[in-house]
Amino acid sequence: IGWLVRINDEESTLSDLQKKNERGAIHLRIKEVPTVLAKLERINRLILDFTDKVVLPTWLDKLDIGDLSISGKMTEEEKAEIQKRFPKAVINNR
């Protein structure tokens, strides 16, 4: 039964994200990037507001993202690496 609840939660989360995407933007305040984002074909605008250190999974590089904004704690070296991976991203170090 536990896995059924998890599947329904993920489907519900995916549905919510799709609706936000259709309205223009997905804005997430997070500790880590949710894997359910990988199920979206295209993300119009993604705003990731990390509550602590910025950690971006490698699968995020493969997503079709229109506008990307990232904020959270990071070193200058980490910021430069993120900028290489996502050249059009707006990055804010806190």
N, C-alpha and C positions, 0 to 999 in steps of 0.2 A: 504494500500500500504506500510506503514511503516514496517509492520511485514515481508512482502515479501523481502524487502531490507535487513533486519536483517538476515533472513534465508539464503539468498544468500551470505551475508558477512561471516556468520559462516561456510557455506559450502566451500567458497573460502579459509578461514583461515584454516579449517581442511585439505583441499587439500594441501595447502602450508606446513603445519606441517608434513603431511604424506610424502611429497617429501623430506623435510629436514631429517626426520627420516630415510628414505631409503638411503640417502646419508651418514648417519652416526651419525648426532647429531642435536638436536634442541637447539639452543642458543637464550634465550630470555632476553632482558633487560626490566624489568617490575616494576610496582608498586604493582600489585597483580597477582596471578597465574590465567591465563585464564581457564575458565571452559571447553572450547573446548578440552583441553588436556585429559579430562576424556573419550573422545570418541575414543581415540587410544587404541588398544588392547595391544600393547607393545611399549615401548619407549627404543630405544637402548642406547642413551646417552642424558641426559637432563641437560642443564646448565641454571640455574636461577640466573640472575644478577639483584638483587633488587636495585632500585634507592634510596630507603629509607629503612625503617624497614622491616625485613623479616617476612612475615606472610604466613604460609603454611596451606591450608585448610585440613580438616580431610580426605576428599575424595582422596587426593593425596596418602595417605597411602595404598590405595587399588590397585594402578596402578602397573603394572609390568614394572619396570624401571631397565635397565641394570646398567648404571653408572649415578650417580647423583652428580652434583656440585651445591652448593648454596653459594652465596655471598651477603652481605648486612649488614645493621646495626642490631645488636642483643646484648643482655646482655650475660654474661657467663652462666647464668641459662637457657636462651632461647637456647643458643648453645648446652648445655647439653641435653635439652629436644629434640631438633631436632636430635641430635646424637642417642638418644634412639629410636626415631621413624624410623630413616634411618641410621642404623649402618654402612653401607658401604659408606655413602655420604662423599664427601670432602666439608668441611664447612669453609668459610673464613669470618671472622668478619671484617667489616670496620668501 
